[in-house]
Structure formats: structure tokens, C-alpha cells
């Protein structure tokens, strides 16, 4: 254990052993034991962002609850230990959306630096390292030790540091006589990026390419599977539960599931391990982790969405909850502003974003106008109160005292109104940039045509009009539409059999589509790769996306929308938004769920046969006996096979918590569909009006969504194109 003086920031050299430690004694003496019960005192259920935040706060305060004392920590209390925070680029991405600069300062971090950069010595100050467990990072740490950059070193690795690297660190620090400067080494198991209470990413760029490239070496594929497994282990450790795992049969999802099940099983063996506080035994008391390959629903990755958060992500390329508007020629065209403007979109601190991130774009425009009107009304009331107070003071009115109190109250509300105005201005600028891009690229038309295609009623003339070189949209927009069209055509052939010969699926029209794409300057490699792998890509997703309908009873509600919205658009842009929103009103009256959301609901409810495509999903239970770990409950098995009689055929209870993870990239549109399963009140899993938007959910099902990375439709098309060009070779 670390001595109390060391925890307070005193030099650990005073308590260092007189003899130089051997590597083995270094490993035994400095490595922290994970204590999940001491990680967080926050009781918020299934908010992965809050739990990760609490763990980071403990790390910044030198891990007081990780030393066996179960020390509680007030995250709002200022710390007495001033320190430096050193991160690599990967861990910087983990920290950035989670902890802001002012909070770092509150916890004693006076300076935060990148490990990869050259740094000047800061003597007599402890350094908290938060880095990935790689050989390069270990080398940089030992280099810092040799240079005596800091007084004490608290080493925190985002995931488990391999034994070999730990021994290398011990040997090198011992050789240069600086092992006494290493106060403690911790495996934090925080190797993921929390973007919202129920949204995370592993930050694995181009994972889909690595896992689907036929030329990828076994070593690179296995390395990617291992990294994904470690990331999901960190998610499970942060939530404090070992889940039941369901996954598609075959492909990367199964490889990750098998590796994760074995890793979880190994950790469950330890009495003081990652899941020491997980006493849940029954499967339904634990989360269900559902693993999907991106190929399960390719259209969800490329189609154009019409909701606020997906539009911000797709058009403005939101990264780590931050959007940049302006700063380059293309962005200036959309933003209509000179210079770069950056905005943070944090659900905890931005009520407008929290309340509207899953709203249709015209509804967001109306909400901005309403918020601006409320602000102007409040400011007018303050102005009126001020003038009344001045008049009463001059005339000596009897109500002078009451008006003074009103004035004091009004003035006290000014700071809050100013912050509110900043939020309104932020979302006004964002909406302006979105609308400019929508108008220029015709994204409303793409959205309507794609939704019609997925509903089985595509208009060939409308499709070719957009794909034509004279049609609006970028080459990537056209490729995305062509991929959705290819998917819809394949589904129609599956539904109608080989005799179905619709014009939209004819060979001549396929050639016309490819010709139009080439004339528009698009590289058809992405479409070619998708077409060659279509049978695998649509094996499950095709059936799940068919026949999606509307919510009954919402038509009357949305008929009231509009009104001042059109005037708002006229004032801001000089052109009515009616041309943009035309044809989308029918979509405002209903909602659709994609393949991943439907499959998740079926798996959580444990209703065999409700969605045939998921009946063959594999089952892994790391808490079950080794011989039983892949055995489904009898009621979920293939009825054509016989099983031992001791297994009950009663359907197990539904899962109340689910972690949905997409191997190969996810997006905000799919996240919102999955989040709609929470707080379901109509029996079909459709989102109710009381849904805790972006929150942890408190309804029938609590859901967390994650992916190897969050990719826009354009970015995913680029990945498909990379694979397509490799197939041409």
C-alpha cells in the first residue's frame, strides 16, 4: 500500500527501501488491485458516462478509494495536491468529452500535456499518467524517469498492462535508479470514450476495413479483435456487471464474443477482481450484451437521417461532442460565417441539446425560435421593471419598495439569461449551417427517397434524378443512395423469389445507376464491394427492416407543427424552409426502427420466433459452468432438437438492461433507434413521450449503445470504397 505522505503529494523517496528493488518486488509492491466497490459512490443506474467520470475523478485524486480503504470522494471539493496530468492521444480523447479544464483545476491538475510531445522538467510536482498500455508508451515513461521530469509518478493505464511490459518498466526503472519515483501502477479499465450517459465508442478507426479486408493478416485481425475485447471488458468493469452475451453466428461479432467470454470468466475467478461486487446470479438480473456485425444492417450506416443529432454528426462532422463551423471554404459556404467557431454539445450542460437531439429538424428549428422568443420576453420584462423603478424613485410612489425587490430579482436572473442566450445563439448557428447544407445538397430529397426504398416503394425516376450528374448532392451522397437502392432491390428479390423482374432491379437499370455515378465523379468501388458481399450483409438486416410502419395517434399531434417555423426560416435565410421540409411531414407522423433495434428488443424479451433472424444468435454466459457456458435456456433452443429433461422449457424472464455494440462502426441514428427501446410504454418498444432523452433510462428496458467508432455515412462509404478498390486488384 502507498503511504499517507505519498497520497498527500510528498516525495515517496523518504519511504523507499534502501535496497534497489528487483523487478518482481517492483511488480508486487506497486501494482494496484482493482476494487470495483470503491470506484464510485454514485448510485445512478446504468449511466456509463457518470460511472466513467467518477473513476477518472478518483484517478485524478491519486486513487484514494483504490487502496482498500473504500475512501469516499467529494468530486466537487477542491484538492490540496497539485499535479500534472500526462496523457497519450488515445487517452486524451477519452478525457476530452468527460472532464473539462475547470474541473481538472478543481482536482488539482494545473497542467495537462501530451506524452508524445517534448516536455520541460517540473520538479517537486507529482505527475499522473493516463496512457494506453503499449511498448512505445512504456518507453516514453522510462525516458521521463531518466530525465527526472517530475517528483512522483502515478501510472494509470487505460486497460491491463501486459506482464511483459510491466517487467520491462521495472527493469528499466531499476537500472537507472528511478524506481522509487514510481509511486503506484494501476490498470484503470477505462479504455472507451463516453459521449452521453448511454453512448460510448472504443475509438477504433477503420475497424470495419481491418476486419473485412481479405488481404488483412491474421495478426492484424487478431490484434483488432483483442483491442475490441479489451474495450468491452472496460465497459463491463465500469458498469460492474458480467453480462450474458448474445451475438451473430460467424464473423467478427462471434470472435469478439468468444474472446470476451473467456476474458470475463478469467476475471470472475478472482475474489478481489474486476467483478468482486457483482453478486447477481440469475441471468435476467444481469445486462444482456448483444454484439452485431456492421453487415447486419448496412443501410443504417449510409442512409441520410432527418433528426438533429444525426444531422449534426453527418454534416458538421461532430467529434468528441464538439462541432466546428467555418474555418475552411466548404464550411464557410454552409455556415455563412468568417472564421472557425467551435461548440460543445454536452447533454449534461446543454438543455436544448438534451431535449432536442432526437427531434426532427423542422421541430428543432421551431424550438430555437420558441427559445429566442422566451428570452426576448424575459429581457423585456427586466427592461420594463428597470424603467418602472426609475419612475417610482423620481415620483416617490408608494410601491417603490415592491418594485425594488422585483428589480433585484430581475437583475439576479441576468447571468442565467445570458447563458441561455449563448445556448440559443449556438444552436441558431448550428441550425443555420445544417439548413445551408440541406438546401445545397438536397438532403431532404435523399432522405425521403431512401425511406421509400426501405419501405419497398421506391420511385425509379426520383432515384435517377438524384443520381444524375445534374442532380443535387455530393458524389458520396449519390453513392449512399445507390447502396440503399441495391439493398432494397435485394430485399424485393428475396420477398418475391427469382421470378420477380421489376424494372428497378433490372440489369439495364443497374448499369444506368453505375453510369450516372461515374458521370457525377463518384468512385463506384464502394457500391461494387457492397454488391459482392450483399448476400452476407443482408442475411439478417433485410428481413428486419421490411414493413416498418408509423405510430398510431401521432398524426394529429404533428399537424399542429409548422406555423411560425416557416417565418423563422424566412427571416434567417431569406427562403422558406417549406421547400426543404416538403415530403418529410409524413415521416414526422411516425417512427421507424432499424434491424439492430428490433433484434435487440426480441433478444431482451426472450421471445423465440418473434424475429426469426435472431433465433440462431449464439449464447455465452461467463458465470455458467464451463460445460454450460454456450447452452441457451431450453425454451430458446431449436425445437427440432432434443435436450436433457432437467432443463426447464419455461421462457426465462426478460432482460431489463442491455448493452448494444456494433463491431465495425455505429452512428447517432442507430443509437436513437436503440435508445427508443427504453421507457417503452406501448408494448412494442416504441419510444414514449416521457423518454429520458440521452439519459440512462428508467423504463422497462435500460439500454447502452456503443460501437468500435462512430462514423458518418460519408466516412463509411470511404471505408467501403477502400475495400472495393482492394478487390479490384
C-alpha positions in Angstrom: 0.0 0.0 0.0 1.1 3.6 -0.6 1.9 5.6 2.5 -0.2 8.5 3.6 2.5 11.1 2.8 2.7 9.8 -0.7 -1.0 10.2 -1.1 -0.7 13.8 0.0 1.9 14.5 -2.7 5.0 14.1 -0.5 8.0 12.6 -2.2 7.9 8.8 -2.0 11.7 8.6 -1.7 11.5 9.0 2.0 9.8 5.7 2.4 11.7 3.9 -0.4 13.5 0.7 0.5 17.2 1.1 1.0 18.0 -1.8 -1.4 17.3 -1.5 -5.1 14.1 -3.4 -5.8 14.1 -6.4 -8.0 11.6 -6.4 -10.9 9.5 -9.0 -9.2 9.3 -7.0 -5.9 8.5 -3.9 -8.0 5.6 -5.7 -9.6 4.2 -7.0 -6.3 4.7 -3.7 -4.4 3.4 -1.1 -6.9 0.6 -2.7 -8.9 -2.8 -1.5 -7.7 -5.6 -4.1 -7.1 -8.9 -3.1 -8.7 -11.6 -2.5 -6.2 -14.9 -2.1 -8.0 -16.8 -1.3 -4.8 -14.6 1.7 -4.2 -14.6 3.0 -7.7 -17.7 5.1 -7.4 -20.2 6.1 -4.8 -22.7 7.3 -7.5 -25.9 5.3 -7.5 -27.1 6.4 -10.9 -28.1 3.1 -12.6 -26.6 2.2 -15.9 -25.2 5.6 -16.8 -21.8 4.6 -18.2 -20.7 8.2 -18.6 -21.2 9.0 -15.0 -19.5 5.9 -13.8 -16.5 6.5 -16.0 -16.4 10.1 -14.9 -16.3 9.1 -11.2 -13.5 6.7 -11.9 -11.5 9.5 -13.7 -12.1 11.8 -10.7 -10.7 9.1 -8.4 -7.7 8.7 -10.7 -7.0 12.5 -10.7 -7.1 12.4 -6.9 -4.4 9.7 -6.8 -6.9 6.8 -6.5 -7.9 7.2 -2.8 -10.6 4.5 -3.0 -8.4 2.0 -4.7 -6.2 1.3 -1.7 -8.6 -1.0 0.1 -10.0 1.7 2.5 -13.2 2.3 0.5 -12.5 6.0 0.7 -15.4 8.2 -0.5 -14.6 11.3 -2.5 -16.5 14.6 -3.0 -15.9 15.3 -6.6 -16.8 19.0 -6.1 -14.4 19.6 -3.3 -11.1 21.2 -4.3 -8.0 19.1 -3.8 -4.9 20.1 -1.9 -2.5 18.2 -4.1 -1.4 20.0 -7.2 -0.2 17.8 -10.0 0.5 17.4 -13.7 -1.7 15.2 -16.0 0.2 13.4 -18.8 -1.9 11.6 -21.5 -1.3 10.0 -24.8 -3.5 10.9 -27.8 -5.9 8.0 -27.2 -6.5 8.8 -23.6 -6.8 12.5 -24.4 -9.8 11.5 -26.5 -11.2 9.6 -23.5 -10.8 12.6 -21.1 -11.8 15.4 -23.5 -15.6 14.9 -23.6 -15.7 13.7 -19.9 -13.8 16.3 -17.9 -13.4 20.0 -18.7 -10.5 22.2 -17.9 -12.1 23.9 -15.0 -12.9 20.5 -13.4 -9.3 19.4 -13.9 -8.2 22.5 -12.0 -10.7 21.8 -9.2 -9.0 18.4 -8.7 -5.5 19.9 -8.6 -4.4 19.5 -12.3 -2.6 22.7 -13.0 -1.2 21.5 -16.4 -2.2 18.7 -18.8 0.3 17.6 -21.5 0.6 15.0 -24.2 3.0 12.2 -23.6 4.2 12.3 -27.3 5.3 15.9 -27.0 8.6 17.2 -25.6 8.1 18.4 -22.0 10.1 20.6 -19.7 11.0 19.4 -16.1 8.6 20.4 -13.3 10.4 19.4 -10.1 8.7 18.8 -6.8 5.3 18.1 -8.5 3.7 14.7 -8.9 2.6 13.5 -12.3 -0.5 11.5 -13.0 -0.1 9.4 -16.2 -3.1 8.1 -18.1 -1.9 6.2 -21.2 -2.5 3.1 -23.2 -0.6 0.0 -22.3 1.8 0.0 -25.3 5.5 -0.6 -25.6 6.0 2.9 -27.0 4.3 4.5 -24.0 6.3 2.4 -21.5 9.5 3.6 -23.4 8.4 7.2 -23.1 7.7 6.8 -19.4 11.1 5.3 -18.7 12.6 8.2 -20.6 10.7 10.7 -18.4 12.1 8.8 -15.3 15.7 9.1 -16.6 15.2 12.9 -17.2 13.8 13.4 -13.7 10.9 15.4 -15.1 8.6 15.0 -12.1 8.9 14.2 -8.4 6.5 11.2 -8.2 4.8 9.2 -10.9 1.3 7.7 -10.6 1.0 5.4 -13.6 -2.6 4.7 -14.8 -3.1 2.5 -17.9 -6.4 2.6 -19.8 -6.5 -1.2 -19.9 -4.5 -4.1 -18.5 -0.7 -3.6 -18.8 0.7 -6.9 -20.1 3.1 -8.7 -17.7 6.0 -8.4 -20.1 5.6 -4.6 -20.4 5.3 -4.3 -16.6 8.5 -6.2 -16.2 10.2 -4.1 -18.8 9.2 -1.0 -16.9 10.5 -2.5 -13.7 13.8 -3.5 -15.2 14.5 -0.1 -16.9 13.4 2.0 -13.9 15.6 -0.2 -11.7 18.6 0.1 -14.0 18.5 3.9 -14.0 17.8 4.0 -10.2 14.4 5.8 -10.5 12.1 3.0 -9.4 11.5 4.9 -6.2 9.8 7.7 -8.2 7.1 5.3 -9.3 4.5 5.6 -6.5 1.8 3.3 -7.9 0.7 1.5 -11.1 -2.9 1.0 -11.9 -4.9 -0.8 -14.6 -7.9 1.5 -14.8 -10.1 -0.4 -17.3 -11.4 2.9 -18.8 -10.5 2.2 -22.5 -13.6 3.7 -24.1 -15.0 7.1 -24.9 -18.3 8.1 -23.2 -20.2 10.6 -25.3 -23.5 10.5 -23.4 -25.0 8.7 -20.4 -25.9 5.8 -22.7 -23.5 6.2 -25.6 -19.8 5.1 -26.0 -17.2 4.4 -28.6 -14.0 2.5 -28.5 -12.3 4.9 -30.8 -11.1 2.2 -33.2 -10.8 4.0 -36.6 -11.3 1.9 -39.8 -12.1 -1.2 -37.7 -14.6 -2.3 -40.4 -11.8 -2.2 -43.0 -9.4 -4.2 -40.9 -11.9 -6.9 -40.1 -13.3 -7.2 -43.7 -10.2 -6.8 -45.8 -9.4 -10.2 -47.4 -5.7 -9.1 -47.5 -5.5 -8.4 -43.8 -3.0 -10.6 -42.0 -4.2 -13.0 -39.2 -2.1 -10.9 -36.8 -3.8 -7.6 -37.6 -7.3 -9.2 -37.4 -6.5 -10.9 -34.1 -5.0 -7.7 -32.8 -8.2 -5.8 -33.7 -10.3 -8.4 -32.0 -8.1 -8.2 -28.9 -8.4 -4.4 -28.7 -12.2 -4.6 -29.1 -12.4 -7.2 -26.4 -10.3 -5.1 -24.0 -12.6 -2.2 -24.7 -15.7 -4.1 -23.9 -14.1 -5.6 -20.8 -13.5 -2.0 -19.7 -17.2 -1.2 -20.3 -18.4 -4.2 -18.3 -15.9 -3.4 -15.5 -17.1 0.2 -15.3 -20.7 -0.9 -15.1 -19.7 -3.5 -12.5 -21.6 -6.4 -14.1 -20.6 -9.5 -16.1 -23.2 -9.8 -18.8 -24.8 -12.6 -20.7 -23.6 -12.3 -24.3 -25.6 -12.9 -27.5 -24.1 -12.5 -31.0 -24.5 -13.3 -34.6 -23.1 -16.7 -35.7 -19.9 -16.3 -37.6 -17.9 -13.2 -38.4 -16.2 -10.7 -36.2 -19.0 -10.5 -33.7 -18.7 -14.1 -32.7 -14.9 -13.8 -32.5 -15.2 -10.9 -30.1 -17.9 -12.7 -28.1 -15.8 -15.8 -27.6 -12.7 -13.8 -26.6 -14.7 -11.6 -24.2 -16.5 -14.6 -22.6 -13.2 -16.2 -21.8 -11.7 -12.9 -20.5 -14.7 -12.3 -18.3 -14.5 -15.9 -17.0 -10.9 -15.4 -16.1 -11.6 -12.2 -14.1 -14.6 -13.8 -12.4 -12.3 -16.4 -10.8 -10.5 -13.8 -8.7 -12.0 -12.9 -5.3 -10.8 -9.3 -5.5 -11.0 -8.9 -9.2 -13.0 -6.7 -11.6 -16.4 -8.1 -10.6 -15.9 -8.7 -6.9 -19.0 -6.7 -6.2 -21.2 -8.5 -8.8 -23.3 -10.8 -6.7 -26.0 -11.3 -9.4 -26.6 -14.9 -10.3 -29.8 -15.1 -12.3 -29.3 -14.2 -16.0 -32.1 -11.7 -16.1 -30.6 -9.7 -13.2 -27.5 -9.0 -15.3 -27.2 -7.0 -18.5 -27.5 -8.6 -21.9 -24.6 -7.7 -24.2 -25.7 -8.0 -27.8 -22.9 -8.0 -30.4 -23.7 -7.1 -34.1 -21.5 -7.1 -37.1 -21.9 -3.9 -39.1 -23.1 -6.1 -42.0 -26.2 -6.9 -40.0 -27.7 -3.6 -41.3 -25.5 -1.8 -43.8 -28.3 0.7 -44.9 -28.4 2.1 -41.3 -24.7 3.2 -41.8 -25.2 5.1 -45.0 -28.8 6.4 -45.2 -29.5 10.1 -44.7 -31.2 10.9 -41.4 -33.5 13.8 -40.7 -33.0 14.2 -36.9 -30.9 16.8 -35.2 -28.0 14.8 -33.7 -27.5 12.6 -36.8 -27.6 15.7 -39.0 -25.0 17.5 -36.8 -22.8 14.4 -36.8 -23.2 13.7 -40.5 -23.0 17.3 -41.9 -20.8 19.1 -39.3 -18.6 16.0 -38.5 -19.1 16.2 -34.8 -16.2 14.6 -32.9 -15.9 14.1 -29.2 -19.1 16.1 -28.6 -17.7 19.1 -30.4 -18.6 20.7 -33.8 -16.5 23.2 -35.7 -18.3 25.6 -38.1 -16.3 27.6 -40.6 -12.6 27.7 -40.9 -12.4 26.4 -44.5 -14.1 27.2 -47.8 -16.6 24.4 -47.7 -17.6 25.1 -44.1 -17.8 28.8 -44.8 -20.3 28.2 -47.6 -22.5 26.2 -45.2 -22.1 28.4 -42.1 -22.1 31.7 -43.7 -19.5 32.9 -41.2 -15.9 34.1 -41.4 -13.6 32.2 -39.1 -13.9 29.0 -37.2 -16.4 28.6 -34.4 -16.3 25.6 -32.0 -19.3 24.5 -29.9 -19.5 21.8 -27.2 -22.7 19.7 -27.3 -22.8 18.1 -23.9 -26.1 16.6 -22.7 -25.4 17.4 -19.1 -24.8 21.1 -19.7 -26.9 21.9 -22.7 -30.6 21.5 -22.0 -31.5 22.4 -25.6 -29.3 19.6 -27.0 -30.6 17.2 -24.4 -34.2 17.9 -25.2 -34.0 18.1 -29.0 -31.1 15.8 -30.0 -33.6 13.2 -31.4 -36.1 15.7 -32.8 -36.8 16.1 -36.5 -35.0 19.1 -38.0 -38.1 21.3 -38.6 -39.1 20.7 -34.9 -35.6 21.8 -33.8 -36.0 25.0 -35.9 -39.3 25.7 -34.2 -37.7 25.1 -30.8 -34.9 27.6 -31.5 -37.5 30.2 -32.4 -39.5 29.5 -29.3 -36.5 29.7 -27.0 -35.5 33.0 -28.7 -38.9 34.4 -28.1 -38.9 33.4 -24.5 -35.5 35.1 -24.0 -36.7 38.3 -25.6 -39.8 38.3 -23.4 -37.7 37.9 -20.2 -35.4 40.7 -21.3 -38.4 43.0 -22.0 -39.7 42.3 -18.5 -36.4 43.3 -17.0 -36.3 46.5 -19.0 -39.8 47.3 -18.0 -39.0 46.7 -14.3 -36.0 48.9 -14.6 -37.9 51.8 -16.1 -40.7 51.4 -13.6 -38.2 51.6 -10.7 -36.7 54.8 -12.0 -40.1 56.4 -12.4 -41.2 55.4 -8.9 -37.9 56.7 -7.4 -38.4 60.1 -9.1 -42.1 60.3 -8.1 -41.8 58.8 -4.7 -44.5 56.2 -5.4 -45.8 54.0 -2.6 -44.9 50.8 -4.5 -41.2 51.8 -4.5 -40.2 49.0 -2.1 -42.0 46.3 -4.0 -40.6 47.4 -7.3 -37.1 47.4 -5.9 -37.5 43.8 -4.8 -38.7 42.9 -8.3 -35.8 44.8 -9.9 -33.3 42.9 -7.7 -34.9 39.6 -8.7 -34.8 40.6 -12.3 -31.2 41.6 -12.2 -30.2 38.4 -10.4 -31.6 36.4 -13.3 -29.4 38.2 -15.9 -26.5 35.8 -15.7 -28.8 32.8 -16.3 -30.4 34.6 -19.2 -27.1 35.4 -20.7 -26.0 31.7 -20.5 -29.4 30.9 -22.1 -28.8 33.4 -24.9 -25.4 31.8 -25.6 -27.1 28.4 -25.9 -29.7 29.9 -28.3 -27.0 31.5 -30.4 -25.1 28.3 -30.5 -28.0 26.2 -31.8 -29.1 29.0 -34.1 -25.7 28.9 -35.8 -25.7 25.2 -35.9 -29.2 25.1 -37.4 -28.1 27.7 -40.0 -25.2 25.6 -41.1 -27.4 22.5 -41.3 -30.0 24.2 -43.4 -27.5 25.6 -45.8 -26.1 22.1 -46.3 -29.5 20.6 -46.7 -30.5 23.2 -49.3 -27.3 22.9 -51.2 -27.1 19.1 -51.2 -30.9 18.3 -51.3 -30.6 16.1 -48.3 -34.3 16.2 -47.6 -34.9 14.6 -51.0 -32.3 11.9 -50.4 -33.9 11.1 -47.0 -37.4 10.8 -48.5 -36.3 8.6 -51.4 -34.2 6.3 -49.2 -37.0 5.8 -46.7 -39.4 5.0 -49.5 -36.9 2.5 -50.8 -36.5 0.8 -47.5 -40.3 0.7 -47.2 -40.5 -1.2 -50.6 -41.9 1.7 -52.7 -39.0 3.4 -54.4 -39.6 5.8 -57.3 -37.1 5.0 -60.1 -37.4 8.4 -61.7 -36.7 10.2 -58.4 -33.7 7.9 -57.8 -32.2 8.6 -61.2 -32.9 12.3 -60.8 -30.7 12.4 -57.7 -28.0 10.1 -59.1 -27.7 12.1 -62.4 -24.8 14.4 -62.7 -27.1 17.4 -62.7 -28.8 16.3 -59.5 -28.0 17.9 -56.2 -25.7 16.2 -53.7 -22.1 15.2 -53.4 -20.7 12.1 -55.0 -20.8 10.5 -51.6 -24.5 11.3 -51.2 -25.2 9.6 -54.5 -23.2 6.5 -53.5 -25.1 6.3 -50.3 -28.4 6.4 -52.2 -27.1 3.8 -54.6 -26.2 1.4 -51.8 -29.6 1.8 -50.1 -31.2 1.1 -53.5 -29.1 -2.0 -54.0 -30.2 -3.2 -50.6 -33.9 -2.5 -51.2 -33.7 -4.3 -54.6 -32.2 -7.3 -53.0 -34.9 -7.4 -50.4 -37.6 -7.3 -53.0 -36.0 -10.2 -54.8 -35.9 -12.2 -51.6 -39.5 -11.5 -50.9 -40.8 -12.2 -54.4 -38.4 -15.0 -55.4 -36.4 -15.4 -58.5 -39.3 -14.7 -60.8 -39.6 -11.2 -59.6 -38.5 -8.9 -62.5 -39.2 -5.3 -61.5 -37.8 -2.6 -63.6 -35.9 -1.1 -60.6 -33.8 -4.3 -60.3 -33.2 -4.9 -64.0 -29.7 -5.3 -65.3 -30.1 -2.3 -67.6 -31.1 0.0 -64.7 -28.2 -1.2 -62.6 -25.9 -0.2 -65.5 -27.6 3.1 -65.7 -27.1 3.7 -62.0 -23.4 3.0 -62.2 -23.1 5.2 -65.3 -24.8 8.1 -63.5 -22.4 7.6 -60.6 -19.4 7.8 -62.8 -20.7 10.8 -64.6 -21.1 12.5 -61.2 -17.5 11.9 -60.3 -18.2 9.1 -57.8 -15.9 6.1 -57.4 -18.1 3.0 -57.7 -15.7 0.8 -55.7 -17.9 1.2 -52.6 -21.0 0.0 -54.4 -19.1 -2.8 -56.1 -17.9 -4.1 -52.7 -21.3 -3.9 -51.2 -22.9 -5.7 -54.1 -20.3 -8.5 -53.9 -21.0 -9.0 -50.2 -24.7 -8.4 -50.3 -25.8 -11.9 -49.5 -23.8 -11.8 -46.2 -24.7 -8.2 -45.5 -28.5 -8.7 -45.8 -28.7 -12.1 -44.2 -30.3 -10.7 -41.2 -30.9 -7.0 -41.7 -33.0 -7.4 -44.8 -35.9 -9.1 -43.1 -35.8 -6.9 -40.0 -36.1 -3.6 -41.9 -39.1 -4.6 -44.0 -42.6 -3.4 -43.3 -41.8 -0.6 -40.8 -44.8 1.5 -40.1 -45.9 4.5 -38.2 -47.0 5.2 -34.7 -50.8 5.5 -34.4 -52.1 8.6 -32.9 -49.2 10.9 -33.7 -50.7 12.4 -36.9 -53.0 14.9 -35.1 -50.1 16.0 -32.8 -47.8 16.8 -35.7 -50.4 18.6 -37.7 -50.1 21.4 -35.3 -46.4 21.8 -36.1 -45.2 24.4 -38.7 -46.7 27.9 -38.3 -44.0 30.3 -37.1 -41.4 27.8 -38.3 -41.7 29.0 -41.9 -41.5 32.7 -40.8 -38.4 31.8 -38.8 -36.7 30.3 -41.8 -37.7 33.3 -44.0 -36.1 35.7 -41.6 -32.8 33.7 -41.2 -32.3 32.5 -44.7 -34.5 34.6 -47.0 -36.1 31.4 -48.2 -38.9 29.3 -46.7 -38.0 26.0 -45.1 -41.1 24.6 -46.7 -39.1 23.6 -49.8 -36.8 21.6 -47.5 -39.4 20.1 -45.3 -41.8 19.2 -48.2 -42.3 15.5 -48.3 -41.0 14.9 -44.8 -44.2 15.7 -42.9 -45.3 12.1 -43.3 -42.1 11.0 -41.5 -42.9 13.4 -38.7 -46.1 11.4 -38.1 -44.3 8.2 -37.4 -41.1 6.5 -36.4 -39.2 3.5 -37.7 -36.8 1.1 -36.1 -33.9 -0.5 -37.8 -32.6 -4.0 -37.7 -30.4 -3.6 -34.7 -33.1 -2.1 -32.5 -35.7 -4.7 -33.5 -33.2 -7.6 -32.9 -32.2 -6.1 -29.5 -35.8 -5.9 -28.4 -36.5 -9.5 -29.4 -33.4 -10.8 -27.6 -34.2 -8.9 -24.5 -37.7 -10.2 -24.3 -36.6 -13.8 -24.8 -39.4 -14.4 -27.3 -38.3 -17.1 -29.7 -39.8 -16.8 -33.1 -40.8 -13.2 -32.8 -37.9 -12.2 -35.0 -36.7 -15.3 -36.8 -33.4 -13.8 -37.8 -32.2 -13.7 -34.2 -33.3 -17.2 -33.1 -29.9 -18.5 -34.2 -27.9 -15.9 -32.2 -25.3 -17.6 -30.1 -25.4 -17.5 -26.3 -22.4 -17.1 -23.9 -22.6 -17.0 -20.1 -19.3 -16.4 -18.4 -20.9 -17.2 -15.0 -22.2 -20.6 -16.0 -20.3 -23.8 -15.6 -17.7 -24.3 -18.3 -19.7 -27.1 -19.9 -22.8 -25.0 -19.9 -21.4 -21.6 -20.9 -22.8 -21.8 -24.5 -26.0 -23.6 -23.7 -29.1 -21.5 -24.2 -32.1 -21.8 -21.9 -34.1 -24.7 -23.2 -37.0 -22.5 -24.3 -34.7 -20.6 -26.6 -33.2 -23.6 -28.4 -34.1 -25.1 -31.7 -37.3 -27.1 -31.2 -36.4 -29.7 -33.7 -33.6 -30.9 -31.5 -33.9 -32.8 -28.2 -32.2 -31.8 -24.9 -31.8 -33.3 -21.5 -35.1 -33.2 -19.5 -33.6 -31.5 -16.5 -33.5 -28.2 -18.4 -36.8 -26.3 -17.9 -38.7 -25.3 -21.1 -40.2 -22.2 -19.3 -39.3 -19.0 -21.1 -36.8 -17.0 -18.9 -37.7 -13.6 -17.7 -36.9 -10.6 -20.0 -33.7 -8.7 -19.5 -34.1 -5.3 -18.0 -30.7 -3.9 -19.1 -28.9 -4.2 -22.4 -25.6 -3.2 -23.9 -25.8 -3.0 -27.7 -22.5 -3.0 -29.5 -21.8 -2.8 -33.3 -18.5 -4.2 -34.5 -17.4 -2.1 -37.5 -18.9 1.3 -36.6 -22.2 2.8 -35.4 -23.9 6.2 -35.7 -26.3 8.5 -34.0 -29.3 7.5 -36.0 -29.0 3.9 -34.9 -28.2 5.0 -31.4 -31.5 6.9 -31.2 -33.4 3.9 -32.6 -31.9 1.7 -29.8 -32.5 4.3 -27.2 -36.2 4.3 -28.2 -36.4 0.9 -26.6 -36.0 2.5 -23.2 -39.1 3.7 -21.4 -41.3 1.8 -23.8 -44.9 2.1 -22.8 -46.9 0.7 -25.6 -45.8 -2.9 -25.6 -44.0 -2.6 -29.0 -40.9 -0.9 -27.6 -41.7 2.4 -29.3 -40.4 5.5 -27.6 -42.9 7.2 -25.3 -43.1 10.9 -24.8 -41.5 10.6 -21.4 -38.3 9.1 -22.7 -35.3 10.4 -20.8 -33.5 11.8 -23.9 -29.9 10.9 -23.8 -30.2 9.7 -20.2 -29.8 6.4 -18.5 -33.4 5.4 -18.8 -35.7 4.4 -16.1 -38.4 2.5 -18.0 -39.0 -1.1 -18.9 -35.5 -1.5 -20.5 -32.3 0.4 -19.9 -30.1 0.4 -22.9 -26.5 1.5 -23.6 -25.3 1.7 -27.2 -21.7 1.5 -28.4 -19.6 0.8 -31.4 -15.9 0.4 -32.4 -16.3 4.0 -33.7 -19.0 6.5 -34.6 -18.8 7.1 -38.4 -20.8 9.3 -40.7 -22.4 8.0 -43.8 -19.6 9.6 -45.9 -16.9 8.1 -43.8 -18.4 4.6 -44.0 -18.7 5.0 -47.8 -14.9 5.8 -47.9 -14.3 2.6 -45.9 -16.4 0.6 -48.4 -14.5 2.2 -51.2 -11.2 1.2 -49.7 -12.3 -2.4 -49.6 -13.8 -2.2 -53.1 -10.5 -1.0 -54.6 -8.6 -3.8 -52.9 -11.0 -6.3 -54.5 -10.2 -4.8 -58.0 -6.5 -5.7 -57.6 
